[in-house]
């Protein structure tokens, strides 16, 4: 090794030792003839001091140094006169007479500091420099720790890590596949997996009993902020289980991660909520339960008083923001603007102030008496000082809009602290979603999800009403994982494919291998997959998954550092037998 | 859980417990009214017994059962009268009055036994059934254990597991890339990584200091037996190291694996051998050191006696097979045929028998006297009873041929037992290989490998003579890992690219991001990558890596189970803007 110690290692007990460290020049200060250099590596920062009486040779080396030069420094550990308690190595410094420049550095395009002056695009282009910054480095170290702890937990539970293939087969169901032209098989393509779903089910058919994998998955979607074309899943499957067995094991995994990585404990079991309850109370299937402010349906109280917006609405509901009665006109206008944004989509906002003096004041006083408003306040269990915010309209538009408003109020009231965690399970999702445009059902989870056993007869009478035996783990309003008990019966799987509009032939062509496998003794099984990038960012307290990916792509799916995608040679195209359309 | 115990769990101490197990029907035997059913799961086999006095209902269920049916069995654990000491559960059986059929099975296309009647192609097509067989299941469990132990060792050594991207950029150097057409960027392509080489080097530039990853890699090569288009590497890189630091750390990893997985210990340090020594002594850069039989150059002893084959040969060398003087004419003819096979390529074989009576007898007695032969025997340190086998010809043809002959003799003499392991390091590889056809140099390892520091001046005078600072770990004649100290200096990297025939422009276009990164303080660094599939098969004592891959492709790169690659829809082609050539 070119060093005896790292830059994070030296302590007061090392004083008088002669050591060698290597690292990057973080900072150089010249104070009255003495030169102090902070040397940084992954492990920390150590201060090096060069005496004014040092050799000319040493001084001339020091004069060449600039930020981010790579150096090897040999010297004696001495106690500092002015200690730095914020730095673990801050009680000592390295008095050196020997510095070797291992490599030079041009001036970096942005400062390598916790708060950098570099913009997003620049930092992406020089990702290897951005990765030197503590926040990014720490994000990836957190990810490393989480990966190891996931494995530790699952291995202890008897899960086997099995690698599934990346060059698989394109299937039309689900998102768009990335495909890989085959050179050896003219006109044919592999596809990159959107998830190892069918393979993990085959592993259950194979009797592997408990499987997991931290695995890259791919989706060729039109990108939006914070979506990556490649992402990592914690992918798991178990045999001979019922729903609650899976919830127990993976609630245990979440607890293990919170305990080991964050030192956070949860006394109570994770709350379980049906999809229906989540939609009614929070307008979303991934409610943020760090705060309450659940929805109240107040149609009964407000309808029939001549306010046509309300009278004609399918749904009238609202939230009660405690202590916000004093909101100014300007603040209320902001909220109105907020709900009218196209992303939220409400047509307007009704408010009722419960003034400190006990009176009620609303934006629709001309339709409602004080008594009317008091009935509404009762539903909200509002108290003087509270503010009620109400939306009305189509149910499937208004619930999500009200959910956005609730989150906005949560933000404004500081009710969503990053270091507080509110996990829950959402269960009993609908099995199917009707697509109006295509006039067909789609699987809400995927076509392998089993229906609730009680609901199987509904395939004939009312498919839309079938509940799935599916579940999501939601933390702080983020869906971190989701899964289901799978279909393990060939006939039921065929019924499902038929309900999704597959002919028997199509089902056979796409998923014949799975249907075939079900002929030979498929065990009851189910599983779950966690979005690992997002889970890491949640644990790290960040809204962006990009910081938790070493080399992310930008929102256009480009890696701007290596400049990819890029053109390939004519020879490559020829070998693949493909032509690019003009 | 649908079970209280697995099929591998019940012991004599569980007698009288009422338990539930789930699994597959392995075997049904009817003995005088009693029915015995072996139920199998991942963990083992448990015998279930159905009394002749059981209910009609139970008997009628049992009558329906066939091999590979999935059942749930509830019953009382009882001590067996006739115990089976070979089975860990063999002291007990489950006396049941309650069997539930969880799923049926058609008759499998081959028997699910350690020795199956299914052929390769059939087992690949029904891989999920093949995976139920102990040898294949155990291979993948071994792989699981090895993966976890690799991580445990490297994490303890401070390595961070960092995931690198799969959608990267095509580069012309090295093997052929699999490419992925971009839908969002017309006419552009991602490539799948042949290895994360440049990314791990960028992680070193980023200061990550110690990196590893178990990572899938891809090569679109013309397939040959036991090559897979996707394979897994243990990929590692370290900063501030010299060659021997890396050898120490990864020799440690190999020892850790041998210790924890195989219970094998090595007292002495792994032998280190230069490439030149390996080629001279064993005719290969991956010698199998489970046995000796090293080459002797006997040109000096045999030349000039009128035997033109030898006199005109660039190289004359051989091996001494102890105790083989009694080989029959037929055996010697077999060996001659062996070396003349096109894959071996020798033109003939000379032998010298050292008879038990002390006389020498050769196939070329007409050219050599007994004294001549005795001089040769001296070089071989041969004794009565030994057989000397000699090849002559071009050095670069004869050495590999002699290597094949040596391995063949090792096999014939039982000197290559699967449970014996002989690891070594091969070092000081040539940096460059001259390609006669293309009239240019190629990097023997890859273009990022640093030259031996002493040899840098040879870039001007004699590039072919430059030694690389590279190393391979070889075990039992298999190259399990290889790596190098990397170039971390921009100018040297540019020199290397130029030597490989890249113009500055081409180097910039392909590897500009790396050359750029070297501007900003690249630390000295180096690394290694192990072929994980092969390492597992070596530990498992198999010659085939396929058994150690859950869902392998066949020799034509096809997954015959899912039938991939396959055609994709016109819509997909249109979205990707590509046309398939007729």
Interface residues (C-beta under 8 A of the other chain):
Chain A: X1 X2 X3 X6 X22 X23 X24 X40 X41 X42 X43 X68 X69 X70 X72 X102 X103 X104 X105 X106 X108 X126 X127 X128 X129 X131 X132 X137 X140 X141 X143 X144 X147 X148 X151 X155 X160 X161 X162 X163 X164 X165 X166 X167 X168 X169 X170 X172 X176 X177 X178 X179 X180 X181 X182 X183 X184 X185 X186 X187 X188 X189 X190 X191 X192 X198 X199 X202 X203 X205 X206 X207 X208 X209 X216 X218 X220 X222 X223 X229 X230 X232 X239 X240 X241 X242 X245 X488 X489 X512 X513 X517 X518 X519 X520 X521 X522 X523 X524 X549 X550 X551 X553 X556 X557 X558 X559 X561 X562 X563 X564 X565 X566 X567 X568 X569 X572 X575 X576 X577 X578 X579 X580 X581
Chain B: X1 X2 X3 X6 X22 X23 X24 X40 X41 X42 X43 X68 X69 X70 X72 X102 X103 X104 X105 X106 X108 X126 X127 X128 X129 X131 X132 X137 X140 X141 X143 X144 X147 X148 X151 X155 X160 X161 X162 X163 X164 X165 X166 X167 X168 X169 X170 X172 X176 X177 X178 X179 X180 X181 X182 X183 X184 X185 X186 X187 X188 X189 X190 X191 X192 X198 X199 X202 X203 X205 X206 X207 X208 X209 X216 X218 X220 X222 X223 X229 X230 X232 X239 X240 X241 X242 X245 X488 X489 X512 X513 X516 X517 X518 X519 X520 X521 X522 X523 X524 X549 X550 X551 X553 X556 X557 X558 X559 X561 X562 X563 X564 X565 X566 X567 X568 X569 X572 X575 X576 X577 X578 X579 X580 X581
